[in-house]
């Protein structure tokens, strides 16, 4: 599995790369959006770890562009940021991120990455088991929404995830 990391802080970029490579993932990392887009156009990754605060094109702009271009629509994107405001998290999910992590813990990154990949595998295809998983996810979305656990933006995010699968 090829993972792209877009992170402007060299120390964080190197630590994320090292942690993922030690867990068997192929990793390419980029300092900014321009480097990322150059690479992504020639080799599409399987998953993207995306920082929010980047020089030039920020993570939100990159995410919006990813979700608008056909070649990148189905690629899981996990946003990672020091920005902890709920508004930033909702904004990232609303723009189409599969998750938004703060604070950055490497075990959390790895666990989230594996979970996103697992759901993508479980929800793809037309097997009877896949249809059951989709139905369970739909029920969970609706029950949590009606119990007041999800805002409208989070509900829309999960519905988009379900539609992509």
RANORQUI-V816827 format. One record per backbone hydrogen bond with DSSP energy under -0.5 kcal/mol. NH is the residue of the N-H (numbers start at 0). CO is the residue of the C=O. If there is no record, write none. Layout:
# RANORQUI-V816827
nh: [NH;NH]
co: [CO;CO]
This chain:
# RANORQUI-V816827
nh: [2;2;3;4;5;6;6;9;12;13;14;15;16;17;18;19;20;21;22;22;23;24;25;27;29;32;35;36;37;38;39;40;41;41;42;45;46;47;48;49;49;50;51;53;56;57;58;61;62;63;64;65;66;67;67;68;68;69;71;72;72;74;75;77;78;78;79;80;83;87;88;89;90;91;92;93;94;95;96;97;98;100;104;108;109;110;111;112;113;114;115;116;117;118;119;120;121;122;123;123;130;131;132;133;134;135;136;137;138;139;140;141;142;143;144;145;146;147;148;149;154;155;156;157;158;159;160;161;162;163;164]
co: [0;25;46;27;48;4;29;7;8;9;10;11;12;13;14;15;16;17;18;19;20;19;0;2;4;54;31;32;33;34;35;36;37;38;38;1;1;75;3;47;77;5;79;51;54;55;51;57;58;59;60;61;62;63;64;64;65;67;68;68;69;71;45;47;76;98;49;100;81;84;84;85;86;87;88;89;90;92;91;76;76;78;102;104;105;106;107;108;109;110;111;112;113;114;115;116;117;118;119;120;126;127;128;129;130;131;132;133;134;135;136;137;138;139;140;141;142;144;143;143;150;151;152;153;154;155;156;157;158;159;160]
